[in-house]
Amino acid sequence: MAYKRSMPYVATMTSGLTLTSEVDLDQAFDHVLLGIPTMASGTDVRVQVAGESGGTYRNIYLSPQTGGADAQTAVVYNIDSGITQAYIPVPVQGCQHMKVELTTAMTATSVEFEIVGISL
């Protein structure tokens, strides 16, 4: 089976902000990987998607988990602040436009997130 992998797209998080500019992946991919850089701010990472360029961006929610206290509550897809220097699969299948969001603003410097699309 052959895979088609995109060149990495870059989403730059500027110091003092919590949201990157829009990243257009040029097409909708089957799978998307988000490259998490080393970050000193201790902030969680989230991803927002929109159906069109300049559209309304929304957080990705995961389906309710079975069992436990939050069994009926969908939760925001969240990458823990302890994860750095890694590529994380992001559940954005079929979405071409995305932004990276931080739960707290970067304070020290700007960082770049790599986004790689993969199609089967």
GROMACS elastic network, one bead per residue, 0.5 to 0.9 nm:
[ bonds ]
;  ai    aj funct       b0    kb
    1   120     6  0.76247   500
    2   119     6  0.89178   500
    2   120     6  0.66289   500
    3   118     6  0.68276   500
    3   119     6  0.58514   500
    4   117     6  0.82397   500
    4   118     6  0.56501   500
    4   119     6  0.50754   500
    4   120     6  0.63739   500
    5     8     6  0.88140   500
    5   116     6  0.70692   500
    5   117     6  0.58447   500
    5   119     6  0.65012   500
    5   120     6  0.88774   500
    6     9     6  0.81028   500
    6    25     6  0.84812   500
    6   115     6  0.88393   500
    6   116     6  0.57875   500
    6   117     6  0.52166   500
    6   118     6  0.63905   500
    6   119     6  0.85466   500
    7   115     6  0.84783   500
    7   116     6  0.64661   500
    7   117     6  0.78376   500
    8   114     6  0.56795   500
    8   115     6  0.53483   500
    8   117     6  0.77250   500
    9    23     6  0.73923   500
    9    24     6  0.83402   500
    9    25     6  0.71488   500
    9   113     6  0.82150   500
    9   114     6  0.56458   500
    9   116     6  0.63964   500
    9   117     6  0.86512   500
   10    23     6  0.75302   500
   10   112     6  0.62247   500
   10   113     6  0.56669   500
   10   115     6  0.61610   500
   10   116     6  0.89915   500
   11    20     6  0.60612   500
   11    21     6  0.68898   500
   11    22     6  0.77411   500
   11    23     6  0.64723   500
   11    99     6  0.73749   500
   11   100     6  0.70408   500
   11   111     6  0.84465   500
   11   112     6  0.56580   500
   11   113     6  0.51167   500
   11   114     6  0.64995   500
   11   115     6  0.74792   500
   12    19     6  0.89632   500
   12    20     6  0.58898   500
   12    21     6  0.74136   500
   12   100     6  0.86501   500
   12   110     6  0.69426   500
   12   111     6  0.58189   500
   12   113     6  0.62947   500
   12   114     6  0.88216   500
   13    16     6  0.86010   500
   13    17     6  0.68018   500
   13    18     6  0.72742   500
   13    19     6  0.66497   500
   13    20     6  0.51300   500
   13    21     6  0.80777   500
   13   100     6  0.79531   500
   13   101     6  0.85269   500
   13   102     6  0.87595   500
   13   106     6  0.76504   500
   13   109     6  0.87118   500
   13   110     6  0.54350   500
   13   111     6  0.53098   500
   13   112     6  0.61863   500
   13   113     6  0.77543   500
   14    17     6  0.57604   500
   14    18     6  0.81306   500
   14    19     6  0.83644   500
   14    20     6  0.74354   500
   14   105     6  0.88849   500
   14   106     6  0.72485   500
   14   109     6  0.70755   500
   14   111     6  0.68242   500
   14   112     6  0.87449   500
   15    18     6  0.84952   500
   15   105     6  0.71193   500
   15   107     6  0.54844   500
   15   108     6  0.64584   500
   15   109     6  0.50611   500
   15   111     6  0.80094   500
   16   104     6  0.88660   500
   16   105     6  0.51221   500
   16   106     6  0.51892   500
   16   107     6  0.55601   500
   16   108     6  0.83247   500
   16   109     6  0.83814   500
   16   110     6  0.85269   500
   17    20     6  0.77696   500
   17   101     6  0.89651   500
   17   102     6  0.82041   500
   17   104     6  0.81515   500
   17   105     6  0.50105   500
   17   106     6  0.62504   500
   17   107     6  0.84454   500
   18   100     6  0.82420   500
   18   101     6  0.55202   500
   18   103     6  0.67002   500
   18   104     6  0.61699   500
   18   106     6  0.69763   500
   19    99     6  0.67806   500
   19   100     6  0.58347   500
   19   102     6  0.64236   500
   19   105     6  0.84894   500
   20    23     6  0.82990   500
   20    99     6  0.55819   500
   20   100     6  0.54727   500
   20   101     6  0.66088   500
   20   102     6  0.89126   500
   21    98     6  0.85377   500
   21    99     6  0.61814   500
   21   100     6  0.80294   500
   22    53     6  0.77411   500
   22    54     6  0.76887   500
   22    97     6  0.66110   500
   22    98     6  0.57533   500
   22    99     6  0.51598   500
   22   100     6  0.83975   500
   23    26     6  0.89849   500
   23    53     6  0.87811   500
   23    96     6  0.81797   500
   23    97     6  0.56970   500
   23    98     6  0.53543   500
   23    99     6  0.61172   500
   23   100     6  0.88249   500
   23   115     6  0.88009   500
   24    27     6  0.78220   500
   24    53     6  0.72827   500
   24    96     6  0.59214   500
   24    98     6  0.68223   500
   25    28     6  0.69853   500
   25    29     6  0.81941   500
   25    95     6  0.85213   500
   25    96     6  0.51656   500
   25    97     6  0.62880   500
   25    98     6  0.80616   500
   25   115     6  0.84523   500
   25   116     6  0.85501   500
   25   117     6  0.74508   500
   26    96     6  0.65211   500
   26    97     6  0.83404   500
   27    94     6  0.83630   500
   27    95     6  0.79302   500
   27    96     6  0.53828   500
   27    97     6  0.86623   500
   27   117     6  0.88018   500
   28    31     6  0.88062   500
   28    92     6  0.87491   500
   28    93     6  0.69397   500
   28    95     6  0.51373   500
   28    97     6  0.83608   500
   28   117     6  0.81294   500
   28   119     6  0.85731   500
   29    32     6  0.66724   500
   29    92     6  0.81999   500
   29    93     6  0.59535   500
   29    94     6  0.58268   500
   29    95     6  0.71843   500
   29    96     6  0.72990   500
   29   117     6  0.54965   500
   29   118     6  0.57003   500
   29   119     6  0.52537   500
   29   120     6  0.85663   500
   30    92     6  0.81476   500
   30    93     6  0.50316   500
   30    94     6  0.64674   500
   30   117     6  0.74482   500
   30   118     6  0.59804   500
   30   120     6  0.67107   500
   31    89     6  0.72186   500
   31    90     6  0.73231   500
   31    91     6  0.73085   500
   31    92     6  0.70954   500
   31    93     6  0.56794   500
   31    94     6  0.84377   500
   31   116     6  0.84080   500
   31   117     6  0.58743   500
   31   118     6  0.50585   500
   31   119     6  0.63994   500
   31   120     6  0.85292   500
   32    88     6  0.84023   500
   32    89     6  0.58817   500
   32    90     6  0.55459   500
   32    91     6  0.71907   500
   32    92     6  0.66310   500
   32    93     6  0.71648   500
   32   115     6  0.68991   500
   32   116     6  0.56513   500
   32   118     6  0.60856   500
   32   119     6  0.88050   500
   33    87     6  0.57886   500
   33    88     6  0.53380   500
   33    90     6  0.57997   500
   33    91     6  0.89565   500
   33   114     6  0.80639   500
   33   115     6  0.57532   500
   33   116     6  0.51514   500
   33   117     6  0.64646   500
   33   118     6  0.80207   500
   34    86     6  0.81146   500
   34    87     6  0.52989   500
   34    88     6  0.52009   500
   34    89     6  0.63670   500
   34    90     6  0.66117   500
   34   113     6  0.68011   500
   34   114     6  0.58271   500
   34   116     6  0.66137   500
   34   117     6  0.89916   500
   35    84     6  0.84389   500
   35    85     6  0.71541   500
   35    86     6  0.57204   500
   35    88     6  0.64635   500
   35   112     6  0.86407   500
   35   113     6  0.54455   500
   35   115     6  0.61306   500
   35   116     6  0.79771   500
   36    39     6  0.82768   500
   36    45     6  0.85863   500
   36    83     6  0.73697   500
   36    84     6  0.53061   500
   36    85     6  0.54496   500
   36    86     6  0.53953   500
   36    87     6  0.61373   500
   36    88     6  0.74665   500
   36   112     6  0.82337   500
   36   113     6  0.57802   500
   36   114     6  0.72432   500
   37    83     6  0.88463   500
   37    84     6  0.54849   500
   37    86     6  0.71730   500
   37   111     6  0.70793   500
   37   112     6  0.69212   500
   37   113     6  0.63754   500
   37   114     6  0.83605   500
   38    83     6  0.84519   500
   38    84     6  0.50296   500
   38    85     6  0.55912   500
   38    86     6  0.89015   500
   38   111     6  0.83110   500
   39    42     6  0.67752   500
   39    43     6  0.79420   500
   39    81     6  0.82738   500
   39    84     6  0.69500   500
   39    85     6  0.88976   500
   39   106     6  0.83439   500
   39   111     6  0.75711   500
   40    43     6  0.82691   500
   40   106     6  0.82425   500
   40   107     6  0.84787   500
   40   108     6  0.74540   500
   41    81     6  0.84153   500
   41   104     6  0.79112   500
   41   105     6  0.78237   500
   41   106     6  0.59565   500
   41   107     6  0.66302   500
   41   108     6  0.74592   500
   42    80     6  0.87900   500
   42    81     6  0.51850   500
   42    82     6  0.71884   500
   42   104     6  0.82551   500
   42   106     6  0.89029   500
   43    80     6  0.76036   500
   43    82     6  0.84439   500
   43   102     6  0.60958   500
   43   103     6  0.56952   500
   43   104     6  0.55621   500
   43   105     6  0.76888   500
   43   106     6  0.79292   500
   44    78     6  0.66364   500
   44    79     6  0.56461   500
   44    82     6  0.80778   500
   44    83     6  0.87456   500
   44   101     6  0.84345   500
   44   102     6  0.57636   500
   44   103     6  0.54436   500
   44   104     6  0.75619   500
   45    77     6  0.87414   500
   45    78     6  0.58929   500
   45    80     6  0.66777   500
   45    81     6  0.69278   500
   45   100     6  0.70705   500
   45   101     6  0.57973   500
   45   103     6  0.65187   500
   46    59     6  0.72860   500
   46    60     6  0.79408   500
   46    76     6  0.78818   500
   46    77     6  0.62716   500
   46    78     6  0.50550   500
   46    79     6  0.62596   500
   46    99     6  0.86340   500
   46   100     6  0.60276   500
   46   102     6  0.61925   500
   46   103     6  0.76040   500
   47    58     6  0.83474   500
   47    59     6  0.61001   500
   47    60     6  0.65325   500
   47    77     6  0.74198   500
   47    78     6  0.78970   500
   47    90     6  0.79104   500
   47    92     6  0.86666   500
   47    98     6  0.69074   500
   47    99     6  0.58716   500
   47   101     6  0.57650   500
   47   102     6  0.86518   500
   48    57     6  0.56250   500
   48    60     6  0.61247   500
   48    92     6  0.89633   500
   48    97     6  0.85261   500
   48    98     6  0.54995   500
   48    99     6  0.51421   500
   48   100     6  0.63340   500
   48   101     6  0.70396   500
   49    52     6  0.88740   500
   49    55     6  0.88821   500
   49    56     6  0.81013   500
   49    57     6  0.51539   500
   49    58     6  0.55780   500
   49    59     6  0.66456   500
   49    60     6  0.72091   500
   49    92     6  0.74561   500
   49    95     6  0.66594   500
   49    96     6  0.78400   500
   49    97     6  0.57318   500
   49    99     6  0.64461   500
   49   100     6  0.89779   500
   50    53     6  0.71685   500
   50    54     6  0.78642   500
   50    55     6  0.55882   500
   50    56     6  0.57129   500
   50    58     6  0.65829   500
   50    95     6  0.70177   500
   50    96     6  0.76662   500
   50    97     6  0.55167   500
   50    98     6  0.63302   500
   50    99     6  0.87415   500
   51    54     6  0.89087   500
   51    55     6  0.64719   500
   51    56     6  0.77798   500
   51    57     6  0.81409   500
   51    95     6  0.64969   500
   51    96     6  0.72623   500
   51    97     6  0.67537   500
   52    55     6  0.51252   500
   52    56     6  0.81053   500
   52    95     6  0.86268   500
   52    96     6  0.75782   500
   52    97     6  0.64351   500
   53    56     6  0.87754   500
   53    96     6  0.84823   500
   53    97     6  0.62518   500
   53    98     6  0.89649   500
   54    57     6  0.83131   500
   54    97     6  0.85944   500
   55    97     6  0.86990   500
   57    97     6  0.86799   500
   57    98     6  0.75873   500
   57    99     6  0.78359   500
   59    76     6  0.66778   500
   59    77     6  0.75213   500
   59   101     6  0.88938   500
   60    75     6  0.85174   500
   60    76     6  0.58654   500
   60    77     6  0.55852   500
   60    78     6  0.87470   500
   60    91     6  0.77430   500
   60    92     6  0.78332   500
   61    64     6  0.89030   500
   61    74     6  0.60728   500
   61    75     6  0.53337   500
   61    77     6  0.54119   500
   61    78     6  0.89770   500
   62    65     6  0.83177   500
   62    74     6  0.56094   500
   62    75     6  0.53919   500
   62    76     6  0.61436   500
   62    77     6  0.59698   500
   62    91     6  0.86461   500
   63    72     6  0.89178   500
   63    73     6  0.78652   500
   63    74     6  0.51135   500
   63    75     6  0.70720   500
   64    70     6  0.74183   500
   64    71     6  0.57341   500
   64    72     6  0.55263   500
   64    73     6  0.51855   500
   64    75     6  0.69054   500
   65    68     6  0.78006   500
   65    70     6  0.70506   500
   65    71     6  0.51317   500
   65    72     6  0.72494   500
   65    73     6  0.75881   500
   65    74     6  0.74783   500
   65    75     6  0.86775   500
   66    70     6  0.82764   500
   66    71     6  0.52047   500
   66    72     6  0.79935   500
   67    70     6  0.74092   500
   67    71     6  0.50733   500
   67    72     6  0.86488   500
   68    71     6  0.54743   500
   69    72     6  0.81543   500
   69    73     6  0.88913   500
   70    73     6  0.52787   500
   70    74     6  0.80259   500
   70    75     6  0.87770   500
   71    74     6  0.82013   500
   75    78     6  0.84342   500
   77    90     6  0.84391   500
   77    91     6  0.83560   500
   79    82     6  0.84048   500
   79    83     6  0.71346   500
   79    88     6  0.82890   500
   80    83     6  0.58560   500
   81    84     6  0.74613   500
   83    86     6  0.69585   500
   84    87     6  0.85592   500
   87   114     6  0.84924   500
   87   115     6  0.87815   500
   89    92     6  0.89438   500
   90    93     6  0.82291   500
   92    95     6  0.55578   500
   92    96     6  0.83343   500
   92    98     6  0.86377   500
   93    96     6  0.85166   500
   95    98     6  0.75015   500
  100   113     6  0.79583   500
  101   104     6  0.87821   500
  102   105     6  0.64455   500
  102   106     6  0.78998   500
  104   107     6  0.89215   500
  106   109     6  0.67139   500
  106   110     6  0.71460   500
  106   111     6  0.84493   500
  107   110     6  0.83088   500
